[in-house]
């Protein structure tokens, strides 16, 4: 099957309308390209749930801050199209910046609270850019379901809230993080790691797992978080932006484990020039 590449909102909506007329369900997999096995797992999951799957390819400028890697973010549309096609996706939606943000665009989507803590505190404006572009994509596609990786856990929670609050009927599905055999979460930015840094990078996940286990065993959340930050620094990460043990839904800090309240350990730290993020559910750590 040959994938169709669409550039305009009008083309996308016409395609989805034809699918709807044929009684087909539609899944949406938003990406910024540089596809890897984690993205392909999203496509696989979408194909299991929906008759037709759209992969979007758009490096969104509004979610990058000053000094971040927008200008050097990996871009290879031909490679991404081939991967999406081989995985079974039906459409690649690859709009221009002007198609996504027509001249004169001023509307933004904010999710107060979640957009200013953790990642939001270290990347001001990031989640406004994410929330705005995802709202646009959900509106453009009108999909039944949209699929996002749990690796960007805070982003997933922001998107769930905006969909709920804006009465967007698309069901937001979180898909478990895909990892390398040594535990490193797959990310397009892993390509920035040097060979030596690549050997160190999996230790981020190892520290999170140990922290989750100690929290579940009765440790205090704040003390464990600070200890994990010190350990990561000693391992060569730095700066360590945060390690936080939080409520899985609200992302509010937790001090004590409660088996009736799902918890998550989240972290962000630089390793060389690469900023890594990861997270783990406390109850799934081992």
C-alpha positions as CSV (number, residue, x, y, z in Angstrom):
1,X,0.0,0.0,0.0
2,X,1.3,3.4,-1.0
3,X,0.9,6.2,1.6
4,X,-0.6,9.4,0.5
5,X,1.2,12.6,1.4
6,X,-1.1,15.6,2.1
7,X,0.0,19.2,2.6
8,X,-3.2,21.2,3.2
9,X,-6.0,21.1,5.8
10,X,-8.6,21.0,2.9
11,X,-6.9,17.8,1.5
12,X,-6.8,16.2,4.9
13,X,-10.5,17.0,5.7
14,X,-11.6,15.7,2.3
15,X,-9.8,12.4,2.8
16,X,-11.2,11.9,6.3
17,X,-14.7,12.8,5.0
18,X,-14.4,10.1,2.4
19,X,-13.3,7.6,5.0
20,X,-16.3,8.6,7.2
21,X,-18.7,8.2,4.3
22,X,-17.3,4.6,4.0
23,X,-18.0,3.9,7.6
24,X,-14.3,3.8,8.6
25,X,-12.8,4.8,11.9
26,X,-9.8,7.2,12.0
27,X,-6.6,7.3,14.2
28,X,-4.2,10.2,14.4
29,X,-0.5,9.9,15.3
30,X,1.0,13.4,15.7
31,X,4.8,13.5,15.3
32,X,7.6,16.0,14.6
33,X,9.3,13.5,12.4
34,X,12.7,11.8,12.9
35,X,10.6,8.7,13.4
36,X,12.0,5.8,15.5
37,X,10.6,2.6,16.9
38,X,8.6,4.5,19.5
39,X,6.7,6.4,16.9
40,X,6.2,3.1,14.9
41,X,4.7,1.6,18.0
42,X,2.2,4.4,18.1
43,X,1.2,3.6,14.5
44,X,1.0,-0.1,15.3
45,X,-1.3,0.7,18.2
46,X,-3.4,3.0,16.1
47,X,-3.8,0.4,13.4
48,X,-5.1,-2.1,16.0
49,X,-7.8,0.3,17.0
50,X,-8.7,2.1,13.8
51,X,-9.4,1.4,10.2
52,X,-7.4,4.3,8.8
53,X,-4.3,6.0,10.4
54,X,-2.9,9.5,9.8
55,X,0.7,10.3,10.8
56,X,1.4,14.0,11.0
57,X,4.9,15.4,10.3
58,X,5.4,18.9,11.5
59,X,8.3,20.4,13.5
60,X,6.3,22.9,15.4
61,X,8.3,26.2,15.9
62,X,6.0,27.5,18.7
63,X,7.1,24.8,21.2
64,X,10.8,25.6,20.9
65,X,12.2,28.2,23.2
66,X,15.1,30.6,22.6
67,X,18.4,28.7,22.4
68,X,16.7,25.3,21.8
69,X,17.3,23.0,18.9
70,X,14.6,24.0,16.4
71,X,17.1,24.9,13.7
72,X,19.0,21.6,14.0
73,X,16.1,19.2,14.9
74,X,16.4,16.1,12.6
75,X,14.4,16.4,9.4
76,X,14.2,13.7,6.7
77,X,10.7,13.6,5.2
78,X,11.5,10.8,2.7
79,X,12.8,8.5,5.4
80,X,9.9,9.3,7.7
81,X,7.4,8.7,4.8
82,X,9.0,5.3,4.1
83,X,8.9,4.2,7.7
84,X,5.3,5.3,8.1
85,X,4.3,3.6,4.9
86,X,6.1,0.3,5.8
87,X,4.3,0.4,9.2
88,X,1.0,0.5,7.4
89,X,-0.1,4.2,7.9
90,X,-2.5,5.4,5.2
91,X,-1.7,9.2,5.2
92,X,1.3,11.4,6.0
93,X,0.1,14.9,6.7
94,X,3.1,17.2,6.3
95,X,1.9,20.8,6.3
96,X,4.0,24.0,6.0
97,X,4.3,26.5,8.8
98,X,2.0,28.8,7.0
99,X,-0.6,26.1,6.6
100,X,-0.6,25.5,10.4
101,X,-0.2,29.1,11.4
102,X,-1.8,31.3,8.6
103,X,-0.5,34.9,8.5
104,X,-2.2,36.8,11.3
105,X,-2.7,33.9,13.6
106,X,-2.9,35.0,17.2
107,X,-4.9,32.3,19.1
108,X,-3.0,30.2,21.6
109,X,-4.2,27.4,23.9
110,X,-3.0,27.5,27.6
111,X,-3.5,24.7,30.2
112,X,-3.0,26.6,33.4
113,X,-1.2,24.7,36.2
114,X,0.2,21.8,34.3
115,X,1.9,24.0,31.8
116,X,4.1,25.9,34.4
117,X,5.5,23.1,36.5
118,X,8.4,20.6,35.8
119,X,9.0,20.8,32.0
120,X,6.9,24.0,32.0
121,X,9.1,25.7,34.6
122,X,12.3,24.9,32.6
123,X,10.8,25.5,29.2
124,X,8.5,28.6,29.5
125,X,5.9,28.7,26.7
126,X,6.7,25.1,25.6
127,X,3.3,23.6,26.6
128,X,1.4,26.6,25.1
129,X,3.1,25.7,21.8
130,X,2.3,22.0,22.3
131,X,-1.3,22.6,23.3
132,X,-2.0,25.0,20.4
133,X,-0.6,22.8,17.7
134,X,-2.2,19.6,19.1
135,X,-5.6,21.4,19.3
136,X,-5.2,22.4,15.7
137,X,-4.3,18.9,14.6
138,X,-7.2,17.4,16.5
139,X,-9.6,19.9,14.9
140,X,-8.1,19.4,11.4
141,X,-8.2,15.6,11.5
142,X,-11.4,15.0,13.4
143,X,-10.1,11.5,14.3
144,X,-11.8,9.0,16.6
145,X,-8.6,8.5,18.6
146,X,-5.2,10.1,18.8
147,X,-2.1,8.3,20.1
148,X,0.7,9.8,22.2
149,X,3.7,8.2,23.9
150,X,4.0,8.1,27.6
151,X,7.7,9.1,27.4
152,X,6.5,12.7,27.2
153,X,4.2,12.1,30.2
154,X,3.5,15.7,31.1
155,X,2.6,16.5,27.5
156,X,0.2,13.6,27.5
157,X,-1.6,14.9,30.6
158,X,-1.8,18.4,29.1
159,X,-3.4,17.0,26.0
160,X,-5.9,15.0,27.9
161,X,-7.0,18.1,29.8
162,X,-7.3,20.3,26.8
163,X,-9.3,17.7,24.9
164,X,-11.6,17.4,27.9
165,X,-12.0,21.1,28.6
166,X,-12.5,22.0,24.9
167,X,-15.0,19.2,24.4
168,X,-12.9,17.7,21.6
169,X,-14.5,14.3,21.0
170,X,-11.2,12.5,20.0
171,X,-10.2,10.0,22.6
172,X,-6.6,10.6,23.7
173,X,-4.7,7.3,24.1
174,X,-1.3,7.0,26.0
175,X,1.0,4.3,24.7
176,X,3.8,2.9,26.9
177,X,7.4,4.1,26.3
178,X,9.5,2.0,24.0
179,X,13.0,1.5,25.3
180,X,16.3,0.2,24.1
181,X,17.4,-3.1,25.7
182,X,19.5,-1.2,28.3
183,X,16.5,0.9,29.4
184,X,17.1,4.1,27.5
185,X,13.8,5.6,26.3
186,X,13.7,6.1,22.6
187,X,13.9,9.7,21.5
188,X,14.7,11.5,18.3
189,X,17.2,13.6,20.4
190,X,19.2,10.4,21.3
191,X,21.0,11.0,18.0
192,X,22.8,13.9,19.6
193,X,24.5,11.6,22.2
194,X,28.2,10.8,21.8
195,X,29.3,7.2,22.1
196,X,30.5,7.8,25.7
197,X,27.2,9.6,26.6
198,X,25.2,6.8,25.1
199,X,26.8,4.4,27.6
200,X,25.8,6.7,30.5
201,X,22.3,7.6,29.3
202,X,20.5,4.4,30.5
203,X,21.5,5.2,34.0
204,X,18.8,7.9,34.1
205,X,16.1,5.1,33.9
206,X,18.0,3.0,36.4
207,X,18.0,5.8,38.9
208,X,14.2,6.4,38.4
209,X,13.4,2.8,38.9
210,X,15.4,2.6,42.1
211,X,13.7,5.8,43.3
212,X,10.3,4.5,42.5
213,X,11.0,1.3,44.4
214,X,12.3,3.2,47.5
215,X,9.2,5.4,47.4
216,X,6.9,2.4,47.3
217,X,8.9,0.9,50.2
218,X,8.1,3.9,52.4
219,X,10.7,6.5,51.5
220,X,9.8,10.2,51.6
221,X,9.2,11.8,48.2
222,X,11.1,15.0,48.6
223,X,14.2,13.4,50.1
224,X,14.2,10.7,47.5
225,X,13.9,13.2,44.7
226,X,16.8,15.3,45.9
227,X,18.9,12.1,46.5
228,X,18.2,11.0,42.9
229,X,19.2,14.5,41.6
230,X,22.5,14.2,43.4
231,X,23.1,10.7,42.1
232,X,22.5,11.8,38.5
233,X,24.9,14.7,38.9
234,X,27.5,12.3,40.3
235,X,27.0,10.0,37.3
236,X,27.8,12.8,34.8
237,X,24.4,14.3,34.1
238,X,24.1,18.0,34.4
239,X,22.4,20.3,34.9
240,X,19.8,18.1,36.4
241,X,16.6,20.1,36.0
242,X,14.4,17.9,38.2
243,X,13.5,14.6,39.6
244,X,10.0,14.6,41.0
245,X,7.6,12.0,42.5
246,X,4.1,13.2,41.6
247,X,0.5,12.2,41.4
248,X,0.0,10.6,38.0
249,X,-3.0,12.7,37.0
250,X,-2.3,16.1,38.6
251,X,1.5,16.1,38.7
252,X,1.4,17.5,42.2
253,X,4.3,16.3,44.4
254,X,3.7,13.3,46.7
255,X,5.5,12.8,50.0
256,X,4.2,9.3,50.8
257,X,3.2,6.3,48.8
258,X,-0.5,5.4,48.7
259,X,-1.5,2.3,46.7
260,X,-4.9,4.0,46.0
261,X,-3.2,7.0,44.3
262,X,-1.2,6.2,41.2
263,X,2.2,7.9,41.2
264,X,4.9,8.7,38.7
265,X,8.6,9.6,38.9
266,X,9.6,12.1,36.3
267,X,13.1,13.5,35.5
268,X,14.9,15.8,33.1
269,X,18.6,16.2,32.8
270,X,21.3,17.2,30.3
271,X,24.0,14.8,29.2
272,X,26.5,16.7,27.2
273,X,24.4,18.8,24.8
274,X,21.4,16.4,24.9
275,X,18.5,17.1,27.2
276,X,16.9,13.7,28.3
277,X,13.6,13.2,29.9
278,X,12.1,10.0,31.3
279,X,9.5,8.8,33.7
280,X,8.2,5.6,35.2
281,X,5.0,4.5,37.0
282,X,5.8,3.8,40.6
283,X,3.7,0.6,40.7
284,X,5.4,-0.8,37.6
285,X,9.0,-0.2,38.7
286,X,11.1,-3.3,39.4
